[in-house]
């Protein structure tokens, strides 16, 4: 099924590139883009309520945000490093 989604994404990308100068499509994409940002903010809000429960977790989140936004660090490396630091900071407790 993921192959179908991949092909659909490629077809949509080709369509988007070919009709890039279309004023109607540009307007639609601005609206869609704004909606996607809203959906992402909603997901971030819900995840943060369940994940950030103490000052340490808040510091992890802020550090990761600034490391990505300002310094453009590798996200996978940041996730792995955060996991290792989480083990050191929180220990093996659950």
HTML snippet that shows the backbone in 3Dmol.js (N, CA, C, O; Angstrom):
<script src="https://3Dmol.org/build/3Dmol-min.js"></script>
<div id="view" style="width:600px;height:400px;position:relative"></div>
<script>
const pdb = `
ATOM      1  N   UNK A   1       0.815  -1.191   0.000  1.00  0.00           N
ATOM      2  CA  UNK A   1       0.000   0.000   0.000  1.00  0.00           C
ATOM      3  C   UNK A   1       0.861   1.257   0.000  1.00  0.00           C
ATOM      4  O   UNK A   1       0.487   2.265  -0.599  1.00  0.00           O
ATOM      5  N   UNK A   2       2.020   1.203   0.674  1.00  0.00           N
ATOM      6  CA  UNK A   2       2.882   2.383   0.717  1.00  0.00           C
ATOM      7  C   UNK A   2       3.441   2.714  -0.664  1.00  0.00           C
ATOM      8  O   UNK A   2       3.770   3.869  -0.937  1.00  0.00           O
ATOM      9  N   UNK A   3       3.552   1.712  -1.537  1.00  0.00           N
ATOM     10  CA  UNK A   3       4.011   1.966  -2.906  1.00  0.00           C
ATOM     11  C   UNK A   3       2.992   2.839  -3.633  1.00  0.00           C
ATOM     12  O   UNK A   3       3.362   3.737  -4.390  1.00  0.00           O
ATOM     13  N   UNK A   4       1.715   2.573  -3.400  1.00  0.00           N
ATOM     14  CA  UNK A   4       0.655   3.364  -4.016  1.00  0.00           C
ATOM     15  C   UNK A   4       0.744   4.818  -3.541  1.00  0.00           C
ATOM     16  O   UNK A   4       0.621   5.747  -4.340  1.00  0.00           O
ATOM     17  N   UNK A   5       0.957   5.003  -2.245  1.00  0.00           N
ATOM     18  CA  UNK A   5       1.068   6.355  -1.708  1.00  0.00           C
ATOM     19  C   UNK A   5       2.306   7.064  -2.264  1.00  0.00           C
ATOM     20  O   UNK A   5       2.265   8.259  -2.558  1.00  0.00           O
ATOM     21  N   UNK A   6       3.388   6.333  -2.403  1.00  0.00           N
ATOM     22  CA  UNK A   6       4.602   6.905  -2.981  1.00  0.00           C
ATOM     23  C   UNK A   6       4.387   7.351  -4.416  1.00  0.00           C
ATOM     24  O   UNK A   6       4.806   8.441  -4.805  1.00  0.00           O
ATOM     25  N   UNK A   7       3.725   6.497  -5.209  1.00  0.00           N
ATOM     26  CA  UNK A   7       3.426   6.864  -6.598  1.00  0.00           C
ATOM     27  C   UNK A   7       2.481   8.059  -6.669  1.00  0.00           C
ATOM     28  O   UNK A   7       2.648   8.935  -7.517  1.00  0.00           O
ATOM     29  N   UNK A   8       1.496   8.097  -5.785  1.00  0.00           N
ATOM     30  CA  UNK A   8       0.575   9.229  -5.745  1.00  0.00           C
ATOM     31  C   UNK A   8       1.323  10.517  -5.417  1.00  0.00           C
ATOM     32  O   UNK A   8       1.065  11.557  -6.023  1.00  0.00           O
ATOM     33  N   UNK A   9       2.240  10.453  -4.469  1.00  0.00           N
ATOM     34  CA  UNK A   9       3.030  11.635  -4.111  1.00  0.00           C
ATOM     35  C   UNK A   9       3.877  12.103  -5.288  1.00  0.00           C
ATOM     36  O   UNK A   9       3.999  13.304  -5.526  1.00  0.00           O
ATOM     37  N   UNK A  10       4.460  11.166  -6.021  1.00  0.00           N
ATOM     38  CA  UNK A  10       5.277  11.525  -7.188  1.00  0.00           C
ATOM     39  C   UNK A  10       4.406  12.162  -8.267  1.00  0.00           C
ATOM     40  O   UNK A  10       4.791  13.171  -8.857  1.00  0.00           O
ATOM     41  N   UNK A  11       3.247  11.588  -8.526  1.00  0.00           N
ATOM     42  CA  UNK A  11       2.338  12.161  -9.527  1.00  0.00           C
ATOM     43  C   UNK A  11       1.888  13.564  -9.138  1.00  0.00           C
ATOM     44  O   UNK A  11       1.833  14.459  -9.981  1.00  0.00           O
ATOM     45  N   UNK A  12       1.570  13.753  -7.869  1.00  0.00           N
ATOM     46  CA  UNK A  12       1.175  15.084  -7.415  1.00  0.00           C
ATOM     47  C   UNK A  12       2.324  16.077  -7.535  1.00  0.00           C
ATOM     48  O   UNK A  12       2.108  17.238  -7.883  1.00  0.00           O
ATOM     49  N   UNK A  13       3.547  15.624  -7.248  1.00  0.00           N
ATOM     50  CA  UNK A  13       4.713  16.501  -7.375  1.00  0.00           C
ATOM     51  C   UNK A  13       4.925  16.911  -8.826  1.00  0.00           C
ATOM     52  O   UNK A  13       5.216  18.073  -9.111  1.00  0.00           O
ATOM     53  N   UNK A  14       4.779  15.961  -9.741  1.00  0.00           N
ATOM     54  CA  UNK A  14       4.936  16.267 -11.171  1.00  0.00           C
ATOM     55  C   UNK A  14       3.859  17.261 -11.608  1.00  0.00           C
ATOM     56  O   UNK A  14       4.152  18.223 -12.317  1.00  0.00           O
ATOM     57  N   UNK A  15       2.624  17.033 -11.189  1.00  0.00           N
ATOM     58  CA  UNK A  15       1.532  17.946 -11.520  1.00  0.00           C
ATOM     59  C   UNK A  15       1.806  19.335 -10.967  1.00  0.00           C
ATOM     60  O   UNK A  15       1.579  20.336 -11.646  1.00  0.00           O
ATOM     61  N   UNK A  16       2.297  19.394  -9.732  1.00  0.00           N
ATOM     62  CA  UNK A  16       2.579  20.681  -9.096  1.00  0.00           C
ATOM     63  C   UNK A  16       3.674  21.436  -9.842  1.00  0.00           C
ATOM     64  O   UNK A  16       3.556  22.641 -10.061  1.00  0.00           O
ATOM     65  N   UNK A  17       4.730  20.743 -10.230  1.00  0.00           N
ATOM     66  CA  UNK A  17       5.833  21.389 -10.947  1.00  0.00           C
ATOM     67  C   UNK A  17       5.367  21.894 -12.313  1.00  0.00           C
ATOM     68  O   UNK A  17       5.739  22.991 -12.731  1.00  0.00           O
ATOM     69  N   UNK A  18       4.566  21.108 -12.997  1.00  0.00           N
ATOM     70  CA  UNK A  18       4.101  21.501 -14.336  1.00  0.00           C
ATOM     71  C   UNK A  18       3.108  22.655 -14.286  1.00  0.00           C
ATOM     72  O   UNK A  18       3.015  23.415 -15.251  1.00  0.00           O
ATOM     73  N   UNK A  19       2.366  22.810 -13.200  1.00  0.00           N
ATOM     74  CA  UNK A  19       1.385  23.884 -13.140  1.00  0.00           C
ATOM     75  C   UNK A  19       1.786  24.952 -12.130  1.00  0.00           C
ATOM     76  O   UNK A  19       0.925  25.613 -11.550  1.00  0.00           O
ATOM     77  N   UNK A  20       3.071  25.123 -11.922  1.00  0.00           N
ATOM     78  CA  UNK A  20       3.558  26.050 -10.909  1.00  0.00           C
ATOM     79  C   UNK A  20       3.138  27.497 -11.174  1.00  0.00           C
ATOM     80  O   UNK A  20       2.905  28.239 -10.219  1.00  0.00           O
ATOM     81  N   UNK A  21       3.034  27.921 -12.427  1.00  0.00           N
ATOM     82  CA  UNK A  21       2.660  29.296 -12.741  1.00  0.00           C
ATOM     83  C   UNK A  21       1.167  29.562 -12.656  1.00  0.00           C
ATOM     84  O   UNK A  21       0.744  30.707 -12.818  1.00  0.00           O
ATOM     85  N   UNK A  22       0.362  28.549 -12.410  1.00  0.00           N
ATOM     86  CA  UNK A  22      -1.097  28.682 -12.376  1.00  0.00           C
ATOM     87  C   UNK A  22      -1.520  29.454 -11.118  1.00  0.00           C
ATOM     88  O   UNK A  22      -1.237  29.034  -9.996  1.00  0.00           O
ATOM     89  N   UNK A  23      -2.199  30.584 -11.321  1.00  0.00           N
ATOM     90  CA  UNK A  23      -2.610  31.448 -10.213  1.00  0.00           C
ATOM     91  C   UNK A  23      -3.590  30.729  -9.289  1.00  0.00           C
ATOM     92  O   UNK A  23      -3.497  30.849  -8.068  1.00  0.00           O
ATOM     93  N   UNK A  24      -4.521  29.987  -9.866  1.00  0.00           N
ATOM     94  CA  UNK A  24      -5.504  29.263  -9.059  1.00  0.00           C
ATOM     95  C   UNK A  24      -4.820  28.227  -8.176  1.00  0.00           C
ATOM     96  O   UNK A  24      -5.119  28.126  -6.986  1.00  0.00           O
ATOM     97  N   UNK A  25      -3.905  27.460  -8.758  1.00  0.00           N
ATOM     98  CA  UNK A  25      -3.189  26.446  -7.980  1.00  0.00           C
ATOM     99  C   UNK A  25      -2.340  27.091  -6.886  1.00  0.00           C
ATOM    100  O   UNK A  25      -2.252  26.560  -5.779  1.00  0.00           O
ATOM    101  N   UNK A  26      -1.724  28.217  -7.182  1.00  0.00           N
ATOM    102  CA  UNK A  26      -0.917  28.913  -6.174  1.00  0.00           C
ATOM    103  C   UNK A  26      -1.788  29.327  -4.989  1.00  0.00           C
ATOM    104  O   UNK A  26      -1.376  29.182  -3.838  1.00  0.00           O
ATOM    105  N   UNK A  27      -2.976  29.836  -5.258  1.00  0.00           N
ATOM    106  CA  UNK A  27      -3.892  30.234  -4.189  1.00  0.00           C
ATOM    107  C   UNK A  27      -4.332  29.033  -3.362  1.00  0.00           C
ATOM    108  O   UNK A  27      -4.384  29.096  -2.134  1.00  0.00           O
ATOM    109  N   UNK A  28      -4.647  27.937  -4.051  1.00  0.00           N
ATOM    110  CA  UNK A  28      -5.056  26.719  -3.344  1.00  0.00           C
ATOM    111  C   UNK A  28      -3.922  26.220  -2.458  1.00  0.00           C
ATOM    112  O   UNK A  28      -4.151  25.845  -1.308  1.00  0.00           O
ATOM    113  N   UNK A  29      -2.708  26.212  -2.983  1.00  0.00           N
ATOM    114  CA  UNK A  29      -1.567  25.705  -2.213  1.00  0.00           C
ATOM    115  C   UNK A  29      -1.261  26.587  -0.998  1.00  0.00           C
ATOM    116  O   UNK A  29      -0.816  26.078   0.031  1.00  0.00           O
ATOM    117  N   UNK A  30      -1.491  27.896  -1.103  1.00  0.00           N
ATOM    118  CA  UNK A  30      -1.310  28.773   0.061  1.00  0.00           C
ATOM    119  C   UNK A  30      -2.299  28.406   1.153  1.00  0.00           C
ATOM    120  O   UNK A  30      -1.937  28.366   2.329  1.00  0.00           O
ATOM    121  N   UNK A  31      -3.535  28.139   0.781  1.00  0.00           N
ATOM    122  CA  UNK A  31      -4.537  27.725   1.761  1.00  0.00           C
ATOM    123  C   UNK A  31      -4.219  26.380   2.374  1.00  0.00           C
ATOM    124  O   UNK A  31      -4.336  26.196   3.586  1.00  0.00           O
ATOM    125  N   UNK A  32      -3.815  25.439   1.533  1.00  0.00           N
ATOM    126  CA  UNK A  32      -3.454  24.100   2.025  1.00  0.00           C
ATOM    127  C   UNK A  32      -2.241  24.191   2.943  1.00  0.00           C
ATOM    128  O   UNK A  32      -2.198  23.546   3.991  1.00  0.00           O
ATOM    129  N   UNK A  33      -1.260  24.992   2.548  1.00  0.00           N
ATOM    130  CA  UNK A  33      -0.060  25.149   3.369  1.00  0.00           C
ATOM    131  C   UNK A  33      -0.393  25.692   4.748  1.00  0.00           C
ATOM    132  O   UNK A  33       0.144  25.222   5.751  1.00  0.00           O
ATOM    133  N   UNK A  34      -1.276  26.682   4.801  1.00  0.00           N
ATOM    134  CA  UNK A  34      -1.684  27.247   6.088  1.00  0.00           C
ATOM    135  C   UNK A  34      -2.416  26.202   6.936  1.00  0.00           C
ATOM    136  O   UNK A  34      -2.207  26.125   8.146  1.00  0.00           O
ATOM    137  N   UNK A  35      -3.261  25.409   6.305  1.00  0.00           N
ATOM    138  CA  UNK A  35      -3.981  24.364   7.036  1.00  0.00           C
ATOM    139  C   UNK A  35      -3.020  23.317   7.584  1.00  0.00           C
ATOM    140  O   UNK A  35      -3.201  22.836   8.703  1.00  0.00           O
ATOM    141  N   UNK A  36      -2.002  22.961   6.809  1.00  0.00           N
ATOM    142  CA  UNK A  36      -1.018  21.974   7.262  1.00  0.00           C
ATOM    143  C   UNK A  36      -0.259  22.509   8.479  1.00  0.00           C
ATOM    144  O   UNK A  36      -0.009  21.764   9.428  1.00  0.00           O
ATOM    145  N   UNK A  37       0.106  23.780   8.459  1.00  0.00           N
ATOM    146  CA  UNK A  37       0.778  24.374   9.614  1.00  0.00           C
ATOM    147  C   UNK A  37      -0.127  24.293  10.841  1.00  0.00           C
ATOM    148  O   UNK A  37       0.336  23.966  11.934  1.00  0.00           O
ATOM    149  N   UNK A  38      -1.405  24.586  10.669  1.00  0.00           N
ATOM    150  CA  UNK A  38      -2.346  24.478  11.776  1.00  0.00           C
ATOM    151  C   UNK A  38      -2.454  23.061  12.310  1.00  0.00           C
ATOM    152  O   UNK A  38      -2.502  22.857  13.524  1.00  0.00           O
ATOM    153  N   UNK A  39      -2.494  22.079  11.416  1.00  0.00           N
ATOM    154  CA  UNK A  39      -2.550  20.674  11.848  1.00  0.00           C
ATOM    155  C   UNK A  39      -1.292  20.277  12.606  1.00  0.00           C
ATOM    156  O   UNK A  39      -1.366  19.586  13.622  1.00  0.00           O
ATOM    157  N   UNK A  40      -0.136  20.715  12.113  1.00  0.00           N
ATOM    158  CA  UNK A  40       1.119  20.405  12.800  1.00  0.00           C
ATOM    159  C   UNK A  40       1.155  21.037  14.192  1.00  0.00           C
ATOM    160  O   UNK A  40       1.591  20.400  15.151  1.00  0.00           O
ATOM    161  N   UNK A  41       0.700  22.280  14.306  1.00  0.00           N
ATOM    162  CA  UNK A  41       0.664  22.929  15.621  1.00  0.00           C
ATOM    163  C   UNK A  41      -0.270  22.194  16.574  1.00  0.00           C
ATOM    164  O   UNK A  41       0.022  22.079  17.764  1.00  0.00           O
ATOM    165  N   UNK A  42      -1.389  21.695  16.058  1.00  0.00           N
ATOM    166  CA  UNK A  42      -2.316  20.926  16.886  1.00  0.00           C
ATOM    167  C   UNK A  42      -1.657  19.642  17.395  1.00  0.00           C
ATOM    168  O   UNK A  42      -1.798  19.285  18.565  1.00  0.00           O
ATOM    169  N   UNK A  43      -0.945  18.962  16.514  1.00  0.00           N
ATOM    170  CA  UNK A  43      -0.244  17.730  16.904  1.00  0.00           C
ATOM    171  C   UNK A  43       0.834  18.037  17.930  1.00  0.00           C
ATOM    172  O   UNK A  43       0.985  17.308  18.911  1.00  0.00           O
ATOM    173  N   UNK A  44       1.584  19.109  17.711  1.00  0.00           N
ATOM    174  CA  UNK A  44       2.642  19.495  18.649  1.00  0.00           C
ATOM    175  C   UNK A  44       2.043  19.793  20.019  1.00  0.00           C
ATOM    176  O   UNK A  44       2.591  19.378  21.040  1.00  0.00           O
ATOM    177  N   UNK A  45       0.925  20.508  20.046  1.00  0.00           N
ATOM    178  CA  UNK A  45       0.274  20.833  21.314  1.00  0.00           C
ATOM    179  C   UNK A  45      -0.152  19.567  22.054  1.00  0.00           C
ATOM    180  O   UNK A  45       0.097  19.434  23.252  1.00  0.00           O
ATOM    181  N   UNK A  46      -0.797  18.636  21.341  1.00  0.00           N
ATOM    182  CA  UNK A  46      -1.253  17.393  21.974  1.00  0.00           C
ATOM    183  C   UNK A  46      -0.082  16.555  22.471  1.00  0.00           C
ATOM    184  O   UNK A  46      -0.127  16.009  23.574  1.00  0.00           O
ATOM    185  N   UNK A  47       0.973  16.454  21.651  1.00  0.00           N
ATOM    186  CA  UNK A  47       2.135  15.657  22.064  1.00  0.00           C
ATOM    187  C   UNK A  47       2.838  16.285  23.272  1.00  0.00           C
ATOM    188  O   UNK A  47       3.280  15.575  24.175  1.00  0.00           O
ATOM    189  N   UNK A  48       2.939  17.609  23.282  1.00  0.00           N
ATOM    190  CA  UNK A  48       3.649  18.263  24.376  1.00  0.00           C
ATOM    191  C   UNK A  48       2.905  18.102  25.697  1.00  0.00           C
ATOM    192  O   UNK A  48       3.531  17.988  26.751  1.00  0.00           O
ATOM    193  N   UNK A  49       1.569  18.092  25.647  1.00  0.00           N
ATOM    194  CA  UNK A  49       0.808  17.879  26.879  1.00  0.00           C
ATOM    195  C   UNK A  49       1.091  16.512  27.478  1.00  0.00           C
ATOM    196  O   UNK A  49       1.111  16.364  28.699  1.00  0.00           O
ATOM    197  N   UNK A  50       1.309  15.509  26.631  1.00  0.00           N
ATOM    198  CA  UNK A  50       1.546  14.148  27.117  1.00  0.00           C
ATOM    199  C   UNK A  50       3.015  13.869  27.411  1.00  0.00           C
ATOM    200  O   UNK A  50       3.326  12.937  28.153  1.00  0.00           O
ATOM    201  N   UNK A  51       3.917  14.657  26.844  1.00  0.00           N
ATOM    202  CA  UNK A  51       5.341  14.349  26.929  1.00  0.00           C
ATOM    203  C   UNK A  51       6.087  15.243  27.905  1.00  0.00           C
ATOM    204  O   UNK A  51       6.908  14.757  28.683  1.00  0.00           O
ATOM    205  N   UNK A  52       5.818  16.523  27.877  1.00  0.00           N
ATOM    206  CA  UNK A  52       6.584  17.475  28.691  1.00  0.00           C
ATOM    207  C   UNK A  52       5.898  17.627  30.037  1.00  0.00           C
ATOM    208  O   UNK A  52       4.951  18.398  30.192  1.00  0.00           O
ATOM    209  N   UNK A  53       6.399  16.873  31.006  1.00  0.00           N
ATOM    210  CA  UNK A  53       5.780  16.863  32.323  1.00  0.00           C
ATOM    211  C   UNK A  53       6.675  17.451  33.401  1.00  0.00           C
ATOM    212  O   UNK A  53       6.235  17.628  34.537  1.00  0.00           O
ATOM    213  N   UNK A  54       7.933  17.761  33.062  1.00  0.00           N
ATOM    214  CA  UNK A  54       8.828  18.355  34.040  1.00  0.00           C
ATOM    215  C   UNK A  54       9.811  19.291  33.338  1.00  0.00           C
ATOM    216  O   UNK A  54       9.831  19.385  32.111  1.00  0.00           O
ATOM    217  N   UNK A  55      10.615  19.971  34.127  1.00  0.00           N
ATOM    218  CA  UNK A  55      11.550  20.953  33.583  1.00  0.00           C
ATOM    219  C   UNK A  55      12.591  20.291  32.679  1.00  0.00           C
ATOM    220  O   UNK A  55      12.988  20.866  31.665  1.00  0.00           O
ATOM    221  N   UNK A  56      13.028  19.098  33.038  1.00  0.00           N
ATOM    222  CA  UNK A  56      14.026  18.401  32.214  1.00  0.00           C
ATOM    223  C   UNK A  56      13.489  18.136  30.804  1.00  0.00           C
ATOM    224  O   UNK A  56      14.187  18.365  29.816  1.00  0.00           O
ATOM    225  N   UNK A  57      12.261  17.658  30.718  1.00  0.00           N
ATOM    226  CA  UNK A  57      11.662  17.376  29.414  1.00  0.00           C
ATOM    227  C   UNK A  57      11.475  18.664  28.616  1.00  0.00           C
ATOM    228  O   UNK A  57      11.667  18.676  27.400  1.00  0.00           O
ATOM    229  N   UNK A  58      11.102  19.746  29.299  1.00  0.00           N
ATOM    230  CA  UNK A  58      10.958  21.036  28.617  1.00  0.00           C
ATOM    231  C   UNK A  58      12.296  21.500  28.068  1.00  0.00           C
ATOM    232  O   UNK A  58      12.360  22.032  26.960  1.00  0.00           O
ATOM    233  N   UNK A  59      13.363  21.306  28.826  1.00  0.00           N
ATOM    234  CA  UNK A  59      14.695  21.687  28.358  1.00  0.00           C
ATOM    235  C   UNK A  59      15.129  20.832  27.169  1.00  0.00           C
ATOM    236  O   UNK A  59      15.751  21.339  26.236  1.00  0.00           O
ATOM    237  N   UNK A  60      14.809  19.556  27.198  1.00  0.00           N
ATOM    238  CA  UNK A  60      15.098  18.685  26.051  1.00  0.00           C
ATOM    239  C   UNK A  60      14.389  19.211  24.804  1.00  0.00           C
ATOM    240  O   UNK A  60      14.994  19.318  23.737  1.00  0.00           O
ATOM    241  N   UNK A  61      13.103  19.538  24.946  1.00  0.00           N
ATOM    242  CA  UNK A  61      12.308  19.996  23.810  1.00  0.00           C
ATOM    243  C   UNK A  61      12.839  21.318  23.259  1.00  0.00           C
ATOM    244  O   UNK A  61      12.993  21.470  22.047  1.00  0.00           O
ATOM    245  N   UNK A  62      13.115  22.264  24.139  1.00  0.00           N
ATOM    246  CA  UNK A  62      13.625  23.566  23.690  1.00  0.00           C
ATOM    247  C   UNK A  62      15.005  23.452  23.051  1.00  0.00           C
ATOM    248  O   UNK A  62      15.287  24.096  22.041  1.00  0.00           O
ATOM    249  N   UNK A  63      15.852  22.635  23.644  1.00  0.00           N
ATOM    250  CA  UNK A  63      17.190  22.441  23.078  1.00  0.00           C
ATOM    251  C   UNK A  63      17.103  21.812  21.697  1.00  0.00           C
ATOM    252  O   UNK A  63      17.802  22.231  20.775  1.00  0.00           O
ATOM    253  N   UNK A  64      16.256  20.818  21.552  1.00  0.00           N
ATOM    254  CA  UNK A  64      16.096  20.168  20.246  1.00  0.00           C
ATOM    255  C   UNK A  64      15.545  21.155  19.217  1.00  0.00           C
ATOM    256  O   UNK A  64      15.993  21.181  18.071  1.00  0.00           O
ATOM    257  N   UNK A  65      14.578  21.960  19.629  1.00  0.00           N
ATOM    258  CA  UNK A  65      14.003  22.943  18.707  1.00  0.00           C
ATOM    259  C   UNK A  65      15.069  23.919  18.209  1.00  0.00           C
ATOM    260  O   UNK A  65      15.200  24.145  17.006  1.00  0.00           O
ATOM    261  N   UNK A  66      15.829  24.494  19.145  1.00  0.00           N
ATOM    262  CA  UNK A  66      16.840  25.471  18.751  1.00  0.00           C
ATOM    263  C   UNK A  66      17.987  24.833  17.975  1.00  0.00           C
ATOM    264  O   UNK A  66      18.551  25.456  17.075  1.00  0.00           O
ATOM    265  N   UNK A  67      18.334  23.593  18.319  1.00  0.00           N
ATOM    266  CA  UNK A  67      19.394  22.898  17.582  1.00  0.00           C
ATOM    267  C   UNK A  67      18.987  22.692  16.128  1.00  0.00           C
ATOM    268  O   UNK A  67      19.822  22.792  15.229  1.00  0.00           O
ATOM    269  N   UNK A  68      17.720  22.408  15.895  1.00  0.00           N
ATOM    270  CA  UNK A  68      17.229  22.221  14.522  1.00  0.00           C
ATOM    271  C   UNK A  68      16.993  23.554  13.819  1.00  0.00           C
ATOM    272  O   UNK A  68      17.390  23.728  12.667  1.00  0.00           O
ATOM    273  N   UNK A  69      16.353  24.488  14.504  1.00  0.00           N
ATOM    274  CA  UNK A  69      15.964  25.750  13.872  1.00  0.00           C
ATOM    275  C   UNK A  69      17.155  26.655  13.598  1.00  0.00           C
ATOM    276  O   UNK A  69      17.246  27.252  12.526  1.00  0.00           O
ATOM    277  N   UNK A  70      18.060  26.761  14.551  1.00  0.00           N
ATOM    278  CA  UNK A  70      19.170  27.709  14.407  1.00  0.00           C
ATOM    279  C   UNK A  70      20.412  27.088  13.787  1.00  0.00           C
ATOM    280  O   UNK A  70      21.063  27.691  12.933  1.00  0.00           O
ATOM    281  N   UNK A  71      20.731  25.879  14.226  1.00  0.00           N
ATOM    282  CA  UNK A  71      21.999  25.277  13.810  1.00  0.00           C
ATOM    283  C   UNK A  71      21.834  24.221  12.721  1.00  0.00           C
ATOM    284  O   UNK A  71      22.819  23.707  12.192  1.00  0.00           O
ATOM    285  N   UNK A  72      20.581  23.899  12.390  1.00  0.00           N
ATOM    286  CA  UNK A  72      20.269  22.944  11.319  1.00  0.00           C
ATOM    287  C   UNK A  72      21.011  21.607  11.493  1.00  0.00           C
ATOM    288  O   UNK A  72      21.549  21.050  10.536  1.00  0.00           O
ATOM    289  N   UNK A  73      21.024  21.116  12.725  1.00  0.00           N
ATOM    290  CA  UNK A  73      21.655  19.832  13.003  1.00  0.00           C
ATOM    291  C   UNK A  73      20.849  18.704  12.383  1.00  0.00           C
ATOM    292  O   UNK A  73      19.673  18.868  12.058  1.00  0.00           O
ATOM    293  N   UNK A  74      21.491  17.566  12.224  1.00  0.00           N
ATOM    294  CA  UNK A  74      20.840  16.391  11.650  1.00  0.00           C
ATOM    295  C   UNK A  74      19.758  15.883  12.612  1.00  0.00           C
ATOM    296  O   UNK A  74      20.068  15.565  13.760  1.00  0.00           O
ATOM    297  N   UNK A  75      18.494  15.798  12.167  1.00  0.00           N
ATOM    298  CA  UNK A  75      17.412  15.367  13.063  1.00  0.00           C
ATOM    299  C   UNK A  75      17.601  13.956  13.609  1.00  0.00           C
ATOM    300  O   UNK A  75      17.282  13.697  14.770  1.00  0.00           O
ATOM    301  N   UNK A  76      18.111  13.048  12.793  1.00  0.00           N
ATOM    302  CA  UNK A  76      18.296  11.675  13.268  1.00  0.00           C
ATOM    303  C   UNK A  76      19.376  11.637  14.343  1.00  0.00           C
ATOM    304  O   UNK A  76      19.215  10.970  15.365  1.00  0.00           O
ATOM    305  N   UNK A  77      20.464  12.343  14.118  1.00  0.00           N
ATOM    306  CA  UNK A  77      21.516  12.423  15.139  1.00  0.00           C
ATOM    307  C   UNK A  77      21.007  13.065  16.409  1.00  0.00           C
ATOM    308  O   UNK A  77      21.375  12.655  17.509  1.00  0.00           O
ATOM    309  N   UNK A  78      20.161  14.070  16.262  1.00  0.00           N
ATOM    310  CA  UNK A  78      19.591  14.739  17.429  1.00  0.00           C
ATOM    311  C   UNK A  78      18.686  13.795  18.220  1.00  0.00           C
ATOM    312  O   UNK A  78      18.711  13.797  19.451  1.00  0.00           O
ATOM    313  N   UNK A  79      17.895  12.995  17.522  1.00  0.00           N
ATOM    314  CA  UNK A  79      17.018  12.031  18.197  1.00  0.00           C
ATOM    315  C   UNK A  79      17.840  10.983  18.936  1.00  0.00           C
ATOM    316  O   UNK A  79      17.552  10.652  20.086  1.00  0.00           O
ATOM    317  N   UNK A  80      18.866  10.464  18.267  1.00  0.00           N
ATOM    318  CA  UNK A  80      19.722   9.457  18.916  1.00  0.00           C
ATOM    319  C   UNK A  80      20.440  10.046  20.133  1.00  0.00           C
ATOM    320  O   UNK A  80      20.502   9.414  21.188  1.00  0.00           O
ATOM    321  N   UNK A  81      20.976  11.247  19.984  1.00  0.00           N
ATOM    322  CA  UNK A  81      21.662  11.903  21.095  1.00  0.00           C
ATOM    323  C   UNK A  81      20.697  12.171  22.246  1.00  0.00           C
ATOM    324  O   UNK A  81      21.052  11.989  23.411  1.00  0.00           O
ATOM    325  N   UNK A  82      19.487  12.598  21.924  1.00  0.00           N
ATOM    326  CA  UNK A  82      18.490  12.858  22.968  1.00  0.00           C
ATOM    327  C   UNK A  82      18.121  11.575  23.707  1.00  0.00           C
ATOM    328  O   UNK A  82      17.911  11.590  24.920  1.00  0.00           O
ATOM    329  N   UNK A  83      18.044  10.471  22.977  1.00  0.00           N
ATOM    330  CA  UNK A  83      17.748   9.191  23.630  1.00  0.00           C
ATOM    331  C   UNK A  83      18.842   8.792  24.604  1.00  0.00           C
ATOM    332  O   UNK A  83      18.559   8.337  25.712  1.00  0.00           O
ATOM    333  N   UNK A  84      20.088   8.960  24.193  1.00  0.00           N
ATOM    334  CA  UNK A  84      21.220   8.623  25.070  1.00  0.00           C
ATOM    335  C   UNK A  84      21.245   9.555  26.277  1.00  0.00           C
ATOM    336  O   UNK A  84      21.434   9.107  27.407  1.00  0.00           O
ATOM    337  N   UNK A  85      21.053  10.863  26.035  1.00  0.00           N
ATOM    338  CA  UNK A  85      21.029  11.815  27.149  1.00  0.00           C
ATOM    339  C   UNK A  85      19.842  11.558  28.071  1.00  0.00           C
ATOM    340  O   UNK A  85      19.952  11.722  29.286  1.00  0.00           O
ATOM    341  N   UNK A  86      18.702  11.155  27.496  1.00  0.00           N
ATOM    342  CA  UNK A  86      17.543  10.819  28.317  1.00  0.00           C
ATOM    343  C   UNK A  86      17.827   9.648  29.240  1.00  0.00           C
ATOM    344  O   UNK A  86      17.390   9.633  30.391  1.00  0.00           O
ATOM    345  N   UNK A  87      18.560   8.668  28.732  1.00  0.00           N
ATOM    346  CA  UNK A  87      18.944   7.531  29.571  1.00  0.00           C
ATOM    347  C   UNK A  87      19.855   7.980  30.709  1.00  0.00           C
ATOM    348  O   UNK A  87      19.727   7.517  31.843  1.00  0.00           O
ATOM    349  N   UNK A  88      20.777   8.887  30.392  1.00  0.00           N
ATOM    350  CA  UNK A  88      21.688   9.400  31.433  1.00  0.00           C
ATOM    351  C   UNK A  88      20.957  10.278  32.451  1.00  0.00           C
ATOM    352  O   UNK A  88      21.196  10.164  33.653  1.00  0.00           O
ATOM    353  N   UNK A  89      20.068  11.150  31.974  1.00  0.00           N
ATOM    354  CA  UNK A  89      19.388  12.092  32.867  1.00  0.00           C
ATOM    355  C   UNK A  89      18.316  11.399  33.693  1.00  0.00           C
ATOM    356  O   UNK A  89      18.227  11.626  34.900  1.00  0.00           O
ATOM    357  N   UNK A  90      17.500  10.558  33.065  1.00  0.00           N
ATOM    358  CA  UNK A  90      16.390   9.935  33.758  1.00  0.00           C
ATOM    359  C   UNK A  90      16.731   8.555  34.330  1.00  0.00           C
ATOM    360  O   UNK A  90      15.975   8.022  35.142  1.00  0.00           O
ATOM    361  N   UNK A  91      17.844   7.982  33.921  1.00  0.00           N
ATOM    362  CA  UNK A  91      18.205   6.664  34.394  1.00  0.00           C
ATOM    363  C   UNK A  91      17.322   5.598  33.775  1.00  0.00           C
ATOM    364  O   UNK A  91      16.711   5.822  32.730  1.00  0.00           O
ATOM    365  N   UNK A  92      17.253   4.465  34.399  1.00  0.00           N
ATOM    366  CA  UNK A  92      16.471   3.348  33.865  1.00  0.00           C
ATOM    367  C   UNK A  92      15.097   3.237  34.501  1.00  0.00           C
ATOM    368  O   UNK A  92      14.424   2.218  34.350  1.00  0.00           O
ATOM    369  N   UNK A  93      14.683   4.255  35.198  1.00  0.00           N
ATOM    370  CA  UNK A  93      13.360   4.218  35.824  1.00  0.00           C
ATOM    371  C   UNK A  93      12.275   4.464  34.796  1.00  0.00           C
ATOM    372  O   UNK A  93      12.525   5.044  33.740  1.00  0.00           O
ATOM    373  N   UNK A  94      11.092   4.028  35.106  1.00  0.00           N
ATOM    374  CA  UNK A  94       9.963   4.231  34.186  1.00  0.00           C
ATOM    375  C   UNK A  94       8.944   5.157  34.767  1.00  0.00           C
ATOM    376  O   UNK A  94       7.930   5.439  34.128  1.00  0.00           O
TER     377      UNK A  94
END
`;
const viewer = $3Dmol.createViewer("view");
viewer.addModel(pdb, "pdb");
viewer.setStyle({}, {cartoon: {color: "spectrum"}});
viewer.zoomTo();
viewer.render();
</script>
